[in-house]
């Protein structure tokens, strides 16, 4: 199944490693470093028109991606549970 995460982006539920709330995780220097490295390596995908609220970490076919999205982390987790 595919989970809609924002704009025209969907991710395969089996590829999702985790869904993280940016308000709760961005205070950590490690998270900021991880997101900066993903951006630098071309692994970050902007699935938000505006300031993102959460990010979705996926791995599929050996490739890791970080999707920045406007959707609330709790909403995304609920969508995954419903599938």
C-alpha positions in Angstrom: 0.0 0.0 0.0 1.0 3.6 -0.5 0.7 6.4 2.0 0.1 9.9 0.8 2.5 12.2 2.5 1.9 15.6 0.9 1.7 17.4 -2.4 1.8 14.6 -5.0 4.1 12.3 -3.1 3.2 8.9 -1.7 5.5 6.3 -0.2 5.2 2.5 0.0 4.3 1.6 3.6 6.8 -1.3 3.6 9.6 1.2 2.8 8.9 3.5 5.8 11.5 3.2 8.5 10.0 6.0 10.7 7.9 9.1 10.9 9.3 11.9 13.0 7.9 15.2 14.3 10.2 18.1 13.5 9.2 20.0 16.6 10.3 17.2 18.9 13.4 16.0 17.0 15.0 19.1 15.5 16.3 20.3 18.9 18.9 17.4 18.6 22.2 18.3 17.0 22.3 14.7 15.6 18.9 15.1 13.9 20.0 18.4 12.4 23.2 16.9 11.2 21.4 13.9 9.7 18.9 16.1 7.8 21.8 18.4 6.6 23.7 15.3 5.4 20.6 14.0 3.6 20.1 17.3 1.9 23.8 17.4 0.9 23.7 13.9 -0.5 20.5 14.5 -2.5 18.4 12.2 -0.4 16.0 14.9 0.9 12.8 15.4 -0.9 10.6 18.4 -0.3 7.0 17.3 -0.1 5.8 20.5 1.6 4.8 23.8 0.1 5.7 25.6 3.3 7.5 25.0 6.6 7.5 21.2 7.1 6.0 19.6 10.3 7.5 16.2 10.0 9.8 14.0 8.0 9.5 10.4 6.8 12.5 8.2 6.5 12.3 5.5 3.9 14.6 2.8 2.5 13.7 1.0 -0.7 16.0 -0.9 -3.1 19.0 0.0 -1.0 18.3 3.8 -1.3 17.5 5.9 1.7 15.2 9.0 1.3 14.0 11.7 3.7 10.7 13.3 2.8 10.0 16.6 4.5 6.2 17.1 4.7 3.6 19.5 6.0 1.5 16.5 7.4 1.5 16.0 11.1 3.5 12.9 12.2 0.5 11.6 14.1 -1.7 11.8 11.0 0.9 10.0 8.9 1.2 7.3 11.6 -2.6 6.9 11.6 -2.7 6.6 7.8 -0.1 3.8 8.0 -2.1 2.0 10.7 -5.2 2.2 8.6 -3.6 0.5 5.6 
